[in-house]
Amino acid sequence: EFRRVLFRSPSAALFFKVPSITVTSVNLTGSSTGLTNATATIAVTRTATALTFDSAPATLNVGVCSGSFTITSRDGLGNPFSENNKTVSLSSGGNGQFFTSLSDCQSGSNIRTSVAVSNASPSAALFFKVTSIAVTSVTLTGSSTGLTNATATIAVTRTATALTFDSA
């Protein structure tokens, strides 16, 4: 929305903010007594600009599956959005494995190195398991062409989770 603008020269620079993420075009009109109105229609486009890890674990024990968290494609205002299908590459520097279900994480099957996000589903659910006993932290990275990478750092703990009898 614009208010009255007082011109001291033959032109003025104006800025506007799109009022909603659902707007696809904006019609601008300028008027002044005795002058023909100036009009312009501006197309509004949304693009994904960044990836984020949402609710990634802060600490994880070696060999234990994380709870569910997501990687999300977001627009410039931080809203979940993907204007088309994107492949998101997943990396942990070789210190762990990504999965898309808890049962796969627990069994160690269907390890994922990438996931897809789309217009209909800009987020993908993930589970993670630390596999290296030699690290104290793991940095997760999600990347896709043209988007700012998602990163999350997980502190790694090493505590006993079971007792066993070894054969003599």
LOTOR-812071 format. One record per residue: x, y, z of N, C-alpha, C in turn. Coordinates in Angstrom, 2 decimals. Example, Ala and Ser with C-alpha at 12.3 -4.5 7.8 and 13.67 -1.06 7.14 Angstrom:
2
      nxx      nyy      nzz     caxx     cayy     cazz      cxx      cyy      czz
    13.19    -5.69     7.80    12.30    -4.50     7.80    13.20    -3.30     7.80
    12.85    -2.25     7.08    13.67    -1.06     7.14    12.90     0.03     7.87
This chain:
168
      nxx      nyy      nzz     caxx     cayy     cazz      cxx      cyy      czz
     0.85    -1.17     0.00     0.00     0.00     0.00     0.89     1.23     0.00
     0.57     2.17    -0.87     1.32     3.42    -0.95     0.52     4.55    -0.37
     1.20     5.54     0.07     0.59     6.78     0.55     0.97     7.88    -0.41
     0.55     9.04    -0.13     0.84    10.20    -0.96     2.34    10.41    -1.04
     2.83    10.66    -2.26     4.24    10.94    -2.50     4.35    12.33    -3.08
     5.17    13.15    -2.53     5.39    14.50    -3.02     6.64    14.49    -3.89
     6.48    14.86    -5.16     7.60    14.88    -6.09     8.27    16.24    -6.08
     9.55    16.26    -5.92    10.33    17.49    -6.05    11.17    17.43    -7.32
    11.12    16.28    -8.00    11.78    16.12    -9.29    10.82    15.36   -10.19
    11.12    15.18   -11.46    10.16    14.54   -12.37     9.95    13.04   -12.11
    10.73    12.43   -11.22    10.53    11.00   -10.92    10.91    10.72    -9.47
    10.47     9.55    -9.00    10.79     9.14    -7.64    10.95     7.62    -7.61
    11.84     7.14    -6.77    12.01     5.69    -6.58    11.03     5.24    -5.51
    10.30     4.16    -5.80     9.34     3.61    -4.86     9.66     2.15    -4.61
     9.35     1.68    -3.43     9.54     0.28    -3.07     8.22    -0.24    -2.55
     7.95    -1.51    -2.78     6.75    -2.10    -2.22     7.05    -3.50    -1.74
     6.23    -3.97    -0.84     6.37    -5.30    -0.27     5.12    -6.09    -0.62
     5.31    -7.30    -1.11     4.19    -8.16    -1.45     3.49    -8.56    -0.15
     2.17    -8.38    -0.06     1.48    -8.57     1.22     1.25   -10.02     1.65
     1.39   -10.99     0.74     1.05   -12.36     1.09     1.81   -13.32     0.19
     2.09   -14.54     0.67     2.78   -15.53    -0.14     1.86   -16.10    -1.23
     0.55   -15.81    -1.19    -0.37   -16.33    -2.19    -0.58   -15.37    -3.36
    -0.02   -14.16    -3.28    -0.18   -13.17    -4.34     0.67   -13.57    -5.54
     0.08   -13.53    -6.75     0.82   -13.87    -7.96     1.11   -12.66    -8.83
     0.41   -11.53    -8.58     0.72   -10.29    -9.29     0.25    -9.12    -8.45
     0.86    -7.96    -8.72     0.51    -6.73    -8.00     0.23    -5.66    -9.04
    -0.89    -4.96    -8.90    -1.22    -3.85    -9.77    -0.90    -2.55    -9.05
    -0.07    -1.71    -9.67     0.30    -0.43    -9.09    -0.34     0.68    -9.91
    -0.87     1.68    -9.24    -1.46     2.84    -9.91    -0.98     4.10    -9.22
    -0.54     5.06   -10.02    -0.18     6.37    -9.52    -1.08     7.40   -10.15
    -1.59     8.33    -9.37    -2.48     9.34    -9.93    -2.18    10.70    -9.32
    -2.47    11.73   -10.10    -2.34    13.10    -9.63    -3.32    13.96   -10.42
    -3.90    14.91    -9.78    -4.87    15.77   -10.43    -4.26    16.41   -11.68
    -4.97    16.27   -12.79    -4.55    16.88   -14.04    -3.60    16.04   -14.86
    -3.17    14.86   -14.35    -2.25    14.00   -15.08    -2.90    12.65   -15.37
    -2.46    12.02   -16.43    -2.93    10.67   -16.75    -2.35     9.71   -15.72
    -3.16     8.75   -15.27    -2.69     7.77   -14.28    -1.55     6.93   -14.84
    -0.63     6.57   -14.00     0.43     5.62   -14.34     0.03     4.28   -13.74
     0.13     3.22   -14.53    -0.21     1.89   -14.03     0.88     0.89   -14.40
     1.02    -0.11   -13.59     1.97    -1.20   -13.85     1.47    -2.45   -13.16
     1.60    -3.58   -13.84     1.31    -4.87   -13.24     2.63    -5.62   -13.13
     2.91    -6.07   -11.93     4.18    -6.75   -11.67     3.88    -8.20   -11.27
     4.47    -9.14   -12.01     4.31   -10.55   -11.67     5.14   -10.86   -10.43
     4.58   -11.64    -9.54     5.27   -12.03    -8.31     5.61   -13.51    -8.41
     6.87   -13.82    -8.25     7.28   -15.23    -8.28     7.91   -15.59    -6.94
     7.77   -16.84    -6.59     8.42   -17.37    -5.39     9.45   -18.37    -5.83
    10.56   -18.35    -5.19    11.58   -19.36    -5.46    12.12   -19.88    -4.13
    12.53   -21.10    -4.17    13.20   -21.67    -3.00    14.60   -21.08    -2.95
    15.06   -20.74    -1.76    16.39   -20.13    -1.63    17.31   -20.90    -0.69
    16.75   -21.71     0.19    17.60   -22.35     1.20    17.01   -23.69     1.64
    17.88   -24.50     2.20    17.48   -25.75     2.85    17.73   -25.60     4.34
    16.88   -26.23     5.15    17.11   -26.23     6.60    16.88   -27.63     7.15
    17.65   -27.99     8.17    17.35   -29.19     8.96    16.47   -28.71    10.10
    15.32   -29.32    10.27    14.38   -28.95    11.32    14.35   -30.04    12.38
    14.61   -29.68    13.63    14.59   -30.59    14.77    15.64   -31.70    14.68
    16.77   -31.40    14.06    17.86   -32.39    14.02    18.36   -32.61    15.44
    18.82   -33.82    15.76    19.30   -34.08    17.13    20.54   -33.26    17.46
    20.65   -32.83    18.70    21.83   -32.09    19.15    22.91   -33.05    19.62
    22.50   -34.20    20.16    23.42   -35.22    20.68    22.90   -36.59    20.27
    23.82   -37.48    19.94    23.41   -38.83    19.54    24.49   -39.82    19.95
    24.07   -40.96    20.46    24.99   -42.02    20.83    25.39   -42.81    19.59
    26.64   -43.24    19.52    27.12   -44.03    18.40    26.24   -45.26    18.23
    25.81   -45.52    16.99    25.04   -46.72    16.68    23.57   -46.66    17.02
    23.09   -45.56    17.57    21.68   -45.43    17.95    20.99   -44.51    16.94
    19.80   -44.90    16.50    19.05   -44.10    15.53    18.47   -42.84    16.18
    18.53   -41.77    15.45    17.94   -40.51    15.93    16.42   -40.60    15.84
    15.77   -39.64    16.45    14.35   -39.46    16.22    14.16   -38.84    14.85
    12.93   -38.76    14.40    12.63   -38.18    13.10    12.92   -36.68    13.09
    13.53   -36.21    12.01    13.71   -34.78    11.77    13.53   -34.57    10.27
    13.49   -33.33     9.81    13.24   -33.08     8.41    14.30   -32.18     7.80
    14.41   -32.30     6.48    15.13   -31.31     5.69    14.06   -30.64     4.84
    14.07   -29.30     4.83    13.00   -28.54     4.19    13.57   -27.50     3.24
    12.95   -27.41     2.07    13.26   -26.35     1.10    12.40   -25.15     1.47
    13.01   -23.94     1.54    12.29   -22.75     2.00    12.47   -21.58     1.05
    11.44   -20.70     1.03    11.53   -19.48     0.23    12.29   -18.41     1.00
    12.42   -17.23     0.41    13.20   -16.16     1.01    12.65   -15.63     2.32
    11.38   -15.93     2.63    10.78   -15.52     3.89    10.82   -16.63     4.94
    11.41   -17.78     4.57    11.50   -18.90     5.50    10.33   -19.85     5.47
     9.39   -19.66     4.55     8.24   -20.55     4.43     8.63   -21.83     3.69
     8.12   -23.00     4.11     8.38   -24.22     3.35     7.88   -24.05     1.92
     8.74   -24.26     0.93     8.35   -24.07    -0.46     9.39   -24.68    -1.38
     8.92   -25.31    -2.45     9.78   -25.77    -3.53     9.01   -25.56    -4.82
     9.55   -24.75    -5.73     8.83   -24.44    -6.96     8.88   -25.57    -7.98
     9.74   -26.55    -7.78     9.78   -27.73    -8.63    10.50   -28.84    -7.87
    10.60   -29.99    -8.51    11.25   -31.12    -7.85    12.75   -30.88    -7.73
    13.29   -31.14    -6.56    14.72   -30.97    -6.33    15.26   -32.23    -5.66
    16.45   -32.60    -6.05    17.16   -33.68    -5.38    18.10   -33.03    -4.36
    18.00   -33.46    -3.12    18.82   -32.93    -2.05    19.87   -34.00    -1.70
    21.14   -33.66    -1.88    22.23   -34.57    -1.52    22.49   -34.47    -0.02
    22.72   -35.63     0.61    22.94   -35.70     2.06    24.35   -36.18     2.34
    25.00   -35.54     3.31    26.37   -35.93     3.66    26.59   -35.80     5.17
    27.43   -36.69     5.68    27.85   -36.60     7.09    29.36   -36.74     7.19
    30.06   -36.49     6.09    31.51   -36.62     6.09    31.97   -38.05     6.31
    31.14   -39.02     5.99    31.50   -40.42     6.16    31.38   -40.93     7.58
    30.75   -40.16     8.47    30.66   -40.53     9.88    29.31   -41.06    10.31
    28.41   -41.26     9.36    27.10   -41.77     9.71    26.26   -42.05     8.47
    25.02   -42.46     8.70    24.13   -42.84     7.61    22.75   -42.22     7.80
    22.13   -41.84     6.67    20.77   -41.29     6.65    19.79   -42.37     6.22
    18.58   -42.29     6.76    17.49   -43.20     6.42    16.19   -42.41     6.35
    15.19   -42.96     5.68    13.89   -42.28     5.62    12.83   -42.96     6.48
    13.20   -44.02     7.18    12.28   -44.64     8.13    13.06   -45.18     9.33
    12.40   -45.25    10.47    13.05   -45.76    11.68    13.40   -47.23    11.51
    12.52   -48.01    10.88    12.82   -49.44    10.72    14.05   -49.65     9.83
    14.21   -48.84     8.78    15.42   -48.94     7.95    16.65   -48.56     8.76
    16.54   -47.52     9.58    17.66   -47.10    10.42    18.07   -48.21    11.38
    17.08   -48.82    12.01    17.37   -49.87    12.98    17.98   -51.10    12.32
    17.55   -51.43    11.10    18.09   -52.60    10.40    19.33   -52.28     9.58
    19.59   -50.98     9.35    20.74   -50.58     8.54    20.52   -50.76     7.05
    19.26   -50.88     6.63    18.97   -51.08     5.21    18.46   -49.78     4.56
    18.56   -49.73     3.26    18.08   -48.58     2.47    18.73   -47.26     2.90
    20.05   -47.27     3.02    20.80   -46.05     3.36    20.55   -45.03     2.26
    20.31   -43.77     2.65    20.00   -42.71     1.69    21.16   -41.72     1.58
    21.51   -41.39     0.36    22.50   -40.33     0.11    21.83   -39.10    -0.49
    20.52   -39.23    -0.78    19.75   -38.10    -1.29    18.27   -38.34    -1.02
    17.50   -37.26    -1.03    16.05   -37.32    -0.92    15.49   -36.30    -1.90
    14.19   -36.40    -2.19    13.54   -35.47    -3.10    12.59   -34.57    -2.32
    12.53   -33.30    -2.73    11.51   -32.38    -2.24    10.80   -31.84    -3.47
     9.53   -31.46    -3.31     8.73   -31.04    -4.45     7.74   -29.96    -4.04
     6.97   -29.48    -5.02     5.93   -28.50    -4.74     4.96   -29.05    -3.69
     4.54   -30.28    -3.87     3.56   -30.88    -2.97     4.15   -31.23    -1.61
     5.45   -31.50    -1.57     6.09   -31.91    -0.33     7.49   -31.29    -0.23
     7.58   -30.04     0.30     8.88   -29.38     0.37     9.79   -29.90     1.49
     9.31   -30.87     2.28    10.10   -31.46     3.37    10.23   -32.96     3.18
    11.33   -33.51     3.67    11.52   -34.96     3.67    11.95   -35.39     5.07
    11.32   -36.44     5.57    11.65   -36.96     6.90    12.93   -37.76     6.84
    13.75   -37.62     7.88    15.03   -38.32     7.95    15.26   -38.91     9.34
    16.09   -39.95     9.38    16.64   -40.52    10.60    18.13   -40.63    10.36
    18.92   -40.55    11.41    20.37   -40.58    11.25    20.99   -41.47    12.31
    22.06   -42.17    11.91    22.80   -43.03    12.84    24.29   -42.73    12.69
    24.95   -42.39    13.80    26.40   -42.19    13.81    27.05   -43.57    13.72
    28.00   -43.71    12.80    28.65   -45.01    12.62    30.14   -44.99    12.98
    30.69   -43.81    13.21    32.12   -43.71    13.53    32.32   -43.56    15.04
    33.17   -44.41    15.61    33.47   -44.29    17.04    34.64   -43.33    17.28
    35.22   -42.82    16.19    36.42   -41.98    16.30    36.11   -40.48    16.32
    34.86   -40.09    16.32    34.53   -38.67    16.24    33.76   -38.22    17.49
    33.88   -36.93    17.79    33.12   -36.35    18.91    31.96   -35.49    18.43
    31.95   -35.22    17.11    30.81   -34.51    16.52    30.72   -34.85    15.05
    29.52   -34.72    14.51    29.26   -34.98    13.10    28.49   -33.79    12.55
    28.92   -33.28    11.40    28.19   -32.20    10.75    27.40   -32.78     9.59
    26.09   -32.61     9.66    25.20   -33.05     8.59    25.09   -31.92     7.58
    25.07   -32.27     6.30    24.91   -31.27     5.25    23.87   -31.77     4.26
    22.96   -30.87     3.88    22.01   -31.12     2.81    22.24   -30.06     1.76
    22.38   -30.46     0.49    22.67   -29.49    -0.56    21.87   -29.79    -1.82
    21.53   -28.72    -2.54    20.86   -28.82    -3.82    21.25   -27.59    -4.63
    21.41   -27.74    -5.91    21.85   -26.65    -6.77    20.98   -25.41    -6.59
    21.63   -24.28    -6.36    20.92   -23.00    -6.25    20.35   -22.68    -4.88
    20.49   -23.57    -3.92    19.96   -23.34    -2.58    21.10   -23.25    -1.56
    20.91   -22.43    -0.55    21.86   -22.38     0.56    21.80   -23.71     1.29
    22.95   -24.29     1.60    23.00   -25.60     2.26    22.37   -25.59     3.64
    21.81   -26.72     4.02    21.38   -26.96     5.40    22.55   -27.60     6.12
    22.80   -27.18     7.36    23.83   -27.83     8.16    23.33   -27.99     9.59
    23.76   -29.04    10.22    23.46   -29.28    11.63    24.63   -30.07    12.20
    25.06   -29.70    13.40    26.15   -30.40    14.06    25.59   -31.20    15.23
    25.96   -32.47    15.27    25.51   -33.38    16.31    26.70   -33.76    17.19
    26.58   -33.57    18.48    27.60   -34.04    19.41    27.45   -35.56    19.53
    28.57   -36.26    19.50    28.55   -37.73    19.53    28.97   -38.20    20.91
    28.16   -39.09    21.48    28.49   -39.70    22.76    28.77   -41.18    22.53
    29.46   -41.76    23.45    29.75   -43.18    23.38    29.49   -43.77    24.75
    28.31   -44.35    24.91    27.97   -44.98    26.18    27.52   -46.40    25.92
    27.72   -47.26    26.89    27.31   -48.66    26.75    25.79   -48.72    26.67
    25.31   -49.55    25.73    23.86   -49.71    25.58    23.40   -51.14    25.85
    24.37   -52.07    26.02    24.00   -53.46    26.27    25.15   -54.20    26.93
    24.81   -55.27    27.66    25.81   -56.17    28.22    25.71   -57.49    27.48
    26.85   -58.11    27.24    26.83   -59.42    26.56    27.82   -60.36    27.24
    27.59   -61.67    27.07    28.56   -62.67    27.51    29.42   -63.06    26.32
    30.70   -63.00    26.49    31.60   -63.43    25.44    31.95   -64.88    25.70
    32.06   -65.67    24.62    32.38   -67.09    24.81    33.83   -67.25    25.26
    34.05   -68.28    26.07    35.38   -68.53    26.63    36.17   -69.42    25.79
